[in-house]
Amino acid sequence: MVLQTRLMSVPRVITVHTRSGARVHHKPNALLACRILRSGQCRSLSNINVKDKLSARYLFREAAIIDGKDFPSTMHFQVYDPATEAQIGVCPDLTPRQVDEAITAAHTAFQSFRRTTSFERAKLLREWRNLVMESQEDLATMITLENGKPIAEAKGEVAYAASFMDWFAGEAPRAYGDVIATSVAGNRAMTIKQPVGVCGIITPWNFPAAMITRKVAAAIAAGCTVVIKPDAETPFTAIALAKLAKIAGIPDGVVNVVTTKSFLKEVGEKFCTDERIKKLSFTGSTNVGKLLMAQSSSTLKKLSFELGGNAPFIVFPDVPVVDAVTAAVTSKFRGSGQTCVCANRIFVHESIYDEFCELLAERVSGFKIGNGLEDGINQGPLIHARAVDKVEGHVEDAIKHGGKVLAGGKRATEFGPHFYHPTVIKDAKPRMKIMKEETFGPVAAVFKFSTEAEVVALANDADVGLASYLMTNDINRAFRVAEQLEFGMVGVNTGIVSDCATPFGGVKFSGFGREGSKYGIEEYLNIKSITFGGIGAPY
């Protein structure tokens, strides 16, 4: 069980989460609290004083943000550091009725915010961006505490998050319409683009800052207002971003953050069925995406979903092995393998297969594991125990089917319960779980291939299609294979495909819609055509 309130404060109600997800409410009772603690069924109540680690202590808020104000609650859930299992803080466990207040605030704010000029919105986004970069160290610290990623990666995420504010500040004044030649003499037609309205934003824990700004910056640039529901594992970064938005001058009600853990399904359904929310943007699993899409059918709202991935990484024999390994490491082990665009299946040509595997294992064996706040760490913890269990299961399955572990292959319990040694598996086979399922952890499974046609078929043998990678110095092959890969994004001779200027999104069961780039703002705009008649015959 995980206590949802701080026992030491003796709350009116103690809400307990069971492992099955059930919620049990108890009235205050010191004896009950002691029994729960003594049972060993809850996490340690050791605390991290986050504010003491920040330069700007006001950024750490244990409250939701609704209509520009801190929104407390009588029910809370605890948030833990995955590296130490120490408590970071508590967040309001909001009910759907309380979330309704946030939607109301966003709906009210939209009536005036929609009338602001694109240049005003661009100025607000740039001011927000500047404040985020001024707070880079503090935000990175909060990301590492919540998510576990190494502090250097967290700083990089803050810069990446800020880049979307900068990008969409530039796109805001460029959301042009068109003048259209009509088939009727004397008529003139044009189109304009208008904001869709209130947007529901649901984001995951693996990029607590960037997944929010990639969506919200586009929405604000378009003139929309937002209600953000961050993952319960990582709420404090989202709250800090909303605080900075207010300081930047973004009007109250434009950026709202609601937090919940007990009512995830109910709040998700609220986002889908409330007619005031005109657009829903979701990043998460394919199964949840399907559920949200079904629930949104009654309101016919605009949707964009970035769902699961199973990225192939193809290495052809005409590329230097050292370059291929470097790119593979960059792609596979960022965030300890917990990104949706991580290489999950590495395919290497048989002529360089052994050399590649040996060099990859050598690189991975040199990784430094530990608490992300420590110097030199490049591999932090996984987000929770379930993630570690999944990684362990994939490795055990690979060994069962003939895989050979060249590096790692076991839990790193010497660092804590959520750590797993970065792993390289040779002799991977298509029948392994890792071929069909996204591991979302630090496991590099290396498959052998002989021909181009064979590896393209293997790469496309997935029901998802988010990111893919190929390494080759043959320009003809690069174009040919990139066009054949059934994925929304292809990286050629690079392990990184994410950039604020390029469209991010997938095909098949990886979802639809695009974020970032010039296309990202279109997801938050409606096109309206206007036809003028009676202008007179042409000359």
N, C-alpha and C positions, 0 to 999 in steps of 0.2 A: 504493500500500500504506500501511497505518497500523500502525506498531509497537504491539504490545500491552504492552510492558514498557519501562521506562526503560533505554535502552542504557547510560547512564553508570554504572548499578549492576552491569553485566555479570551478568545473571541466568543461572540454570542452563539455561533454555530461552527462546529468543526466539520468540514466537508472532506471526505476521504474517497480517493479514487482506488478502486480495486483493479487488479491486473486485467480483468475482463472488460473494464471500462465502465462498470456500474458506479453510481454515485451514492454514497451513504452519508447521511447528515446526522450529527449527534449534537446534543446540547452541551454547553461547557461543563467540564468536569475534570478537575485536576487529576483525579484518580485515573480517569479514562486516558488522559494524555500520557500519564506515566506508564500505563499498561501498553499503549501503542508503542511508546519508545522502547520499553523493555522487551517487546515482542521481537524486535529486530526486523520488523517488516516495513520500516520506513527508512529513508535515507538519513544520513548524518545531518544534524541541525547546525553544523559549523557554518559560519557566515563569512562572506567576503565583503569588506567595506568598499564598495565600488567607488563611492565619491572620493575616498582618499587616494584613489588611483587616477583621478581626473583633474585636469587644470580648471575646467569649467564644471563645477559640481552640479550646477542646475540642469545639466543635460541628462542626468540620471533621474528619471521620474517613475515612481511606482503607481502610475495612474494612466488610464486611457486618455485620449485627447479628443474631445467633442466640442465643436464650435469654438475652438481656440482655447479651451479651458481644460484643466485637469479634471478628470471625471473619476471619482473614487467609487468603490463598491463595498458592500458588506461581505461579499464572497471573493476569495482570492485563490490563485494557484501559485505554487513556488517555481522558481526558475533556477536551474543548477548549472554550474561550470562542468562540462563533460570531462575535463582533465582531472579535476580533484573531487567532484561530486559535492563541493561546498555550495551552499545556497548563495545565489547572487542577489535575489530579492523576491518580492511578490508582486503579482499583477492582478488587476481586477478580472474576475471571472464573470464576464457580462452575459446576461440573458438576452434572448431575442428582443424582448421588450425594451431593454436598455439600448441595444443596437439600433432599434427604431428611432431613438432620439438622435443618433448620429446621422441616419439617413434623412431625417427631417432637417437637421442643420445643413447638410450638404444640399438638399433640395431648395431650401430657402436662400442659401448663399448663391446658388446657381442663377437665380433670377437676376441678380445684379452682375455677377462675375462674367456671365456670358456676353455682357455688353461692353466689357473692357476691350480696348484695342489690342491687337496682336503685339504692338510695340510695348505697351504697358506690361503685358504678360512676359514678354522677353526680358524686360528689365527686372521683373520679380525673380525670374528663373536664374538670371546671372547673379543677383544678390544672394539668392539661396545657395547657389554654387560656391560663391566666395566664402560664405560662412561655413559651409561643409568642409572646404579645404583648410580654412583656418582652424577647424576642429578635427583635423585628420587624425592626430595622435589620440585624442579622446575617443573618437568614434571607433578607431581601430582597436583600442583597448576593450571597448564594450563588445565588439564583434568577437574578439578572441575569447573573452570570458563566456559569452553565450554559445558560440559555435565551436571553439576549440582550435580554429585554424591558426597557424603561426602568425606572429604579429606583422612580419614583413608582408605576408599575403594579405592580411587584413588592411594594411595601409594601401596596398595596391587596389583592393576592392573599393576603398573609399574614393580613391582617385578615379576609378572606373565608374563608380556611381555618380560622381560629380560631372564626368564627361557627358552624361546624358542630359543633365541640366543645361550645359553649355551648348550641346548639339541642338536640342529642341528650342532653346532660346533663338537660335538661328533659323530654325524651321518655322517658328510661329508666324512671322510676317510673310512667309512664302507658301502658305496654304492657299494657292491661287485657284480661282475658277477659270472658266473658259468662255469665249464668245463663239457661238455656233452658227454656221450658215444653215438656214432653214429651207425647206422645200416649198414654202408658201411665200409668194411675192408680197412684200410689205410687212412681213414679220421679221422680228429680230429676236434672237434667243441668247441666253447666257446662263451660266451656272455659278452658284456661290457655295461655299462650304461653311457649315455651321456646327457648333459643338453638339454632341449627342445628348449630353445631360449629366446626371449623377452616374458615376462609375464605381462599381464594386471591384476592389483590388484584393486578390488573395495570393499571398506570397509564401515561399518555402523558407526553410531554415538555413540552406547552404550558402545563400548570399543575402544576408539580412539587410544590407543597404542597397546593393545594385539591382536586385530584383524589384525593389520598390521604385527607385528613381527611373528605371528603364520604362516603367509603366506610367508613373505619376507625372514625370516631366512632360511626356507626350500629351497626357490628359490636360494638364494646366496650359500648355502651349496652345491647345485647341480651344480652351475656354471652358473646360469641364471642371466639376468638383468631384472629390473622391472620398470613399470610405474604405480604409485599408484594414484588412485583417491579417496581421503577420502570424507566422507560426508560433505556437505556444512555447516552443523551445527557445525562440530568439525574439522576444517582443521589444526589448529595451532600445535596440538600435532604431527601430521604426518610430518609437516614441520620441527619441532624441531628434530624428530628422524632422518630425512634425513641429517640435519646439523651435528648431532653427528656421522652419518655414514661416512661423509666426513672427520671429525676430526679423526675418527678411522683408516683412511687410505683406506677405500673402494674407488676404482677408480671412477672418474667422469663418469657419464652416467650409472652407475650400479643401483643407486637408484634415481629415479626421482619422484617428486610429482607434480601433476597437480590439480588445484582447479577450480571449476566452479559451477555456480548455474543456470544461464540463459540457458546453453546449455547441461543440463544433458542428455537428450535423444540423442542429436547429438553426444556427446562425448562417451556415452555408445555404440552407433552404430559404432563409429569409432574404439573402442576397439574390437568389434566383427568382423568387416569386413576388417580390415587392415591385410594383409597377413603376415606382419613382426611380428605381435603378434601371437605366437604359442600356448599360453596357457592363459586361462582366469580363474581367481579365484574370486568368488563373494560371499559375505555374505549379505543377505537382504531378501526381501519378495519373496514368491513363484511366485506371478504374474510377478514381474520384472525378476525373474530367467527364467521363461518360455519365456519371450520376448527376453532376451539375448541369450538363447539357439537357438531360431529360427533365430535370426540375425547372429549367428555364423555358421549356416549350410553351407554357401557359402565358408567358409574358412576351415572348418573341423578341427578347432583348438581343442586342449585338454581342457576339462572343469572340474572344480570342483565347486559345488554349495552347500553352507550351507544356507538353506532357513528357512521358518517359522516353529514354533513348537506349541505344545499344550500339555504340559507335564502333565501326570497323577502322582499323589503322593498317594500311597496306604498304608493304615495303618491297619495291621491285629491285632487281639486282644491279641496276645501273646507277644507284645512288651510294655514296660512301656510307659504310655501316655506322661510323661514328656519328654522322649527321642524323641518320635515321634513329639511332638510340637516343640522342639528345632530344629530338622532337617527340619521340614516344614518351620519354620521362616527363617532359613538360606537359603533355596532354594527359597522361595517365595518373600522375601522382599529385597534381594540384589539388589542394583541399583534401588530401589523403584519399583521393579517388572519389570524392563525394560531390561531383558536379555532373550535370546532365549531359555534358558534351565530352566527358572523359572517354578516352579510348577504352573499350571494354573487350574487344576481340582484336588481337594483333596478328596479322597475317604476314608472314615473311617468306620470300622465295627460297626454295630448297638449296640453292647454290650458296647462300649466305646465312642460312638458318642457324647453324651451330655458332658461328662467329657472333651473330647478333645476340643470341641467347646468353652467351658467356659475357659479353660486354654489358648487356642490360643487367644481369645478375650482379656484376661487379659494381656498377653504378648504384644499384638499389641497396646493396649491402653497406654502402657508405653513408646512407641517410642517417640523420640525427633525429631521434624520436624524443618527445617529451612535451611538457607544458608549453604551449605556444607563446607565453609571455617571456620565456627564457631566451637568452641570446643563442643564435645559431641553429635553432630548431627548424627543421623543414618538414617534419611529419608530426602532426598533432593527433589528438584522440578522434575516434568516431563519435558521432553525435549522441548515441545511447546504446544500451545493451543489445537491443534488437538488431541494430546495425552490425555489431560485432558477431552476433549469432549467425546472421546471413552470410557474412564473409567467411566465417569458419565452415559453414555448411557448403559453400561453393568450393572451398579448397579441399575439403574431405571428399566431395563428389568427384573432383578432378583427379585426386589420387586414386580413388576407387576405379576410375576408368583409364588408368595408365599414365596419368600425368606425373611428371617428375619435378619436385620442388628444388629449384636452384638457389633460392634465397627466401628467408622468412618462413611462412607456412604455419605460424602459430600465434597465439595471443601473446601480447607483450605485457603481461600482468605485472612485471616489475615496475611499470610506469603508472599502472592504474587499470581498473576493470574495463575501460572503454578503448584500450589501445590494442592494435594488431600490427605485427611486424610487416612492413612492406614486402610483398611476395612476388616472385617470378616463377611461373610454371611452364616447363618445357613439355613438348609432346602433347599439346592440347588437342582434343578430338571434338568433332561436331556434336557428338552425342552427350557431351558434358552440359550441365546446367548453365555454365558460364557462357555457352554459345547462345542460349535462348533467353537468358535472364540478365538484366542489368545488375551487376554486383554492387555498385555504389560503395566501393571500398578499395583499399590499396593492393589489388591483386592484378598482375599483368600475366594473362594467359597467352602463350605464343603458339599459333597454328602454322603449319607448313603448307605451302602451295607450290604447284608446278607451272600452271599456265595462267594467262591473263583472264581467259574466259572462266576458268575454274574459280579464281578468287573473286571475280565480280559476282558470280552466282552465290558464293558463300557469304559475301558481304551483304548482298540483298536478301539473304534468307532470314528476314526478321520482319515482324509485323509493325515495327516502329521505324521511323526515318528522320532523326534529328540531325546529328552531326556525323561526318565521316572524314577520313584523312587518307592521303596517298603520297608516297615518296617516290619520285622518279625524276631523272634528268632528261627524259625523252619527251619533248614538247608535244609531239603527236599523241603519245600515250596519255599524257596528262589531260589533254582535252577529251580524248576518247573515253577514258575511264571516268573522269569527272561527270561527263554527261550521262553515263550509264548508271552511276550510283543513285539509288532511290532514296535520297536524303535531301533535306532542305538546305543543308550547308556542307560544303566540301572544302577542306584545307589541303592545299597542294604544297608540299615541302615545308610545312609548318605544323606545329602542334597546337596552335591557337587560332580560333576562328571568330572569337568575340571582339567586336569593336562597335563603338557607338554609331559609326558611319555605315555599317553593313547590316542588312536585314537578318534578324535572328528568328528562327522558327523552323518547324518541321513539316513532314508529310506523313501519310498513313496514320497509324495510331499515336504519332507524336504530336498530333493536333493540327491547328490551322491558325492563320493570322501571322503577322510579322511585327517584331519589336525593334526599336532602334531604326536608324537610317531614315531616308526621306519617306519610306513607306509607313513608319511607325505611327506618325501623327494621323494618318488616314483612318486608323482603327478607331479614332475618337471623334470623327467628323461624319456628318451626313451631307450628301450632295443635294442641293435644291436647284431645280431648273426654273427659270423665269422667262416667259415668252411675251414679247411686246407686239401688239398688232396695230394695224392702221397707220403704219409709218409712211406708206406710200410706195408706189412702184419704183423699182431701181432705175437709175439713169440709163 
